[in-house]
Amino acid sequence: MQKRRIRWAGFFLGMVLLQTVAAEDNVQPLHFYAGQQQQITIAAPAGKLLEWQIETVNGRVVARGSNWSDEHGELSISLSFPELKEGSSVDAFLRYETERVPVTFHAVKILDGLWPSSLGVVFDLPHATADQLRAGGMREVSSPAPKILFSNALPGKDAWQPMPELIVLLPDEGDFPIDLNGQNIQQISLSSARIPGSLSVLYSDKEKWIDRNGSGSYMEVKGTPQLLILSPELTKKLGSSPDVLLLIKSVIQEKYNHAFEQAKNNAVRASDGSAAAATEGR
């Protein structure tokens, strides 16, 4: 299959997100917020009339059109996917010529109703960062011993008793380097994501530091406590790209899968109970 490059600029909270992927059936879906005006730029032959459409997986076409590409071989498409119920999402495809790109549209409150109440969560963050987490549906869950701490810096050893099991670090440029000396570390993994990052790690018998001299998007540190460290480039996209919250959720869900499954089952039972009560009341 011939590959074409897609760049999507998603406008949300006054910020712009640019992404470039190959148009293949096996690529992971691009994630965007619904209810917001979107601008897609498709690489196409210069001066060609190109027909396109956004089609959900069940075949419903939610947007379509035809536009001429410019002399540089780029075609710009503007569209707005309808708003979605909080916590919900819709899978779709961007189709053009003989190719298609999988996309998923999410409600702005992407985590609403999906968070287990049994997981104590606390924020120790700048107000703007904490507000972006709340806007995405993340909320603090009161607990005498929170299991998850969101912070922009590693806490001191005596800051929490007991120490949370998982610390999610959302640092900015001024929070580096991050000193891991003295941490109980079993394994460090540095990964790339769709949003490029700049994380690097210096790890030896004598020194353990995280800095910004590389290309890592996020880092997982297995140990006590477990750490998830996002590159500042991801922290900046927290309010504009669903990818950041989805990444955070995936790491937490992997660690606490039982709690998420229990919360999901409780929600289903509550929904079934409400439906039964409504039926009996008729």
Residue pairs with C-beta under 8 A, 6 or more apart in sequence:
1 24
1 25
1 99
2 99
3 22
3 23
3 24
4 22
4 23
4 42
4 43
4 44
4 99
5 20
5 21
5 22
5 23
5 43
6 19
6 20
6 21
6 23
6 30
6 40
6 41
6 42
6 43
6 94
6 101
7 18
7 19
7 20
7 40
7 41
7 42
7 43
8 17
8 18
8 19
8 30
8 32
8 38
8 39
8 40
8 41
9 16
9 17
9 18
9 38
9 39
9 40
9 41
10 16
10 17
10 32
10 33
10 36
10 38
10 39
10 240
10 241
11 36
11 37
11 38
11 39
12 33
12 36
12 108
12 239
12 240
13 239
13 240
15 237
15 239
15 240
16 240
17 237
17 240
17 241
19 30
19 194
19 195
21 27
21 30
21 101
21 194
23 99
23 100
23 101
25 100
25 102
27 101
27 102
28 102
28 194
29 91
29 102
29 103
29 104
30 101
30 102
30 103
30 104
30 194
31 103
31 104
31 106
31 241
31 242
31 243
31 246
32 38
32 81
32 103
32 104
32 105
32 106
32 242
33 105
33 106
33 107
33 108
33 110
33 242
34 81
34 82
34 83
34 84
34 90
34 105
34 106
34 107
34 108
35 80
35 81
35 82
35 83
35 84
35 107
35 108
36 80
36 81
37 78
37 79
37 80
38 78
38 79
38 80
38 81
39 76
39 77
39 78
40 76
40 77
40 78
40 79
40 94
41 74
41 75
41 76
41 77
42 50
42 52
42 69
42 74
42 75
42 76
42 77
42 96
43 73
43 74
43 75
44 50
44 69
44 73
44 74
44 75
44 96
44 97
45 69
45 73
46 69
46 70
46 71
46 72
46 73
47 68
47 69
47 70
47 71
48 68
48 69
49 66
49 67
49 68
50 66
50 67
50 68
50 69
50 75
50 96
50 97
51 64
51 65
51 66
51 96
51 97
52 64
52 65
52 66
52 67
52 75
52 77
52 94
52 95
52 96
53 61
53 63
53 64
53 65
53 94
53 95
53 96
54 61
54 62
54 63
54 64
54 79
54 81
54 92
54 93
54 94
54 95
54 103
55 61
55 62
55 92
55 93
55 95
56 62
56 90
56 91
56 92
57 91
57 92
57 93
62 81
62 82
62 92
63 79
63 81
65 77
65 79
67 75
67 76
67 77
68 75
69 75
70 76
81 90
81 92
81 105
83 107
84 90
84 105
84 106
84 107
85 107
86 107
86 108
86 109
86 112
86 113
86 137
87 107
87 109
87 110
87 111
87 112
87 113
87 114
87 137
88 106
88 107
89 104
89 105
89 106
89 107
89 110
90 104
90 105
91 102
91 103
91 104
92 102
92 103
92 104
92 105
93 100
93 101
93 102
93 103
94 100
94 101
94 103
104 242
106 242
108 135
108 136
109 135
109 136
109 137
110 136
110 137
110 242
110 245
110 246
111 136
111 137
111 138
111 245
111 249
112 137
113 137
113 267
114 137
114 249
114 260
114 263
115 121
115 137
115 138
115 139
115 141
115 263
116 256
116 259
116 260
116 262
116 263
117 141
117 263
118 259
118 262
118 263
119 141
119 147
119 148
119 252
119 256
119 259
120 141
120 142
120 143
120 144
120 145
120 146
120 147
120 148
121 138
121 139
121 140
121 141
121 143
121 146
121 147
121 148
121 149
121 150
122 140
122 143
122 146
122 148
122 149
122 150
122 164
123 130
123 133
123 140
123 150
123 151
124 149
124 150
124 151
124 152
124 155
125 133
125 150
125 151
125 152
125 170
126 152
129 152
129 170
129 235
129 238
130 150
132 238
132 239
133 150
133 238
133 245
135 239
136 238
136 239
136 245
137 245
138 150
138 245
145 162
146 160
146 164
147 164
147 165
147 166
147 256
148 164
148 165
148 166
148 167
148 168
148 252
149 155
149 160
149 164
149 166
149 167
149 168
150 168
150 170
151 167
151 168
151 169
151 170
152 169
152 170
152 171
152 172
152 175
152 235
153 169
153 171
153 175
153 178
154 167
154 169
154 178
154 179
154 180
154 183
154 227
155 163
155 167
157 163
157 182
163 224
163 225
164 225
165 224
165 225
165 226
165 255
166 225
166 226
166 227
166 228
166 252
166 255
167 225
167 226
167 227
167 228
168 227
168 228
168 230
168 248
168 251
168 252
169 175
169 178
169 227
169 228
169 229
169 230
170 230
170 235
170 238
171 178
171 229
171 230
171 232
171 235
172 232
172 235
172 236
173 212
173 232
175 232
176 210
176 211
176 212
176 232
177 209
177 210
177 211
177 212
178 209
178 210
178 211
178 229
179 208
179 209
180 203
180 208
180 209
180 210
180 221
181 207
181 208
181 209
183 208
183 221
183 223
183 227
184 223
184 224
185 208
185 221
185 222
185 223
186 222
186 223
187 221
187 222
187 223
188 201
188 203
188 219
188 220
188 221
188 222
189 219
189 220
189 222
190 199
190 200
190 201
190 214
190 216
190 218
190 219
191 216
191 217
191 218
191 219
191 220
192 215
192 216
192 217
193 217
193 218
193 234
193 243
193 247
194 243
195 217
195 233
195 234
195 237
195 241
195 243
195 244
196 215
196 217
196 233
197 215
197 216
197 217
197 218
197 230
197 231
197 232
197 233
197 234
198 212
198 213
198 214
198 215
198 216
198 231
198 232
198 233
199 210
199 211
199 212
199 214
199 215
199 216
199 217
199 218
199 219
199 229
199 231
200 210
200 211
200 212
200 213
200 214
200 215
200 216
201 208
201 209
201 210
201 211
201 214
201 216
201 219
202 208
202 209
202 210
202 211
210 219
210 229
212 231
212 232
216 231
217 230
217 231
217 233
217 234
218 228
218 229
218 230
218 231
218 234
218 247
219 227
219 228
219 229
220 226
220 227
220 228
220 229
220 251
221 227
221 228
221 229
226 255
228 248
228 251
228 252
230 244
230 247
230 248
234 244
234 247
235 244
237 243
237 244
238 244
238 245
253 260
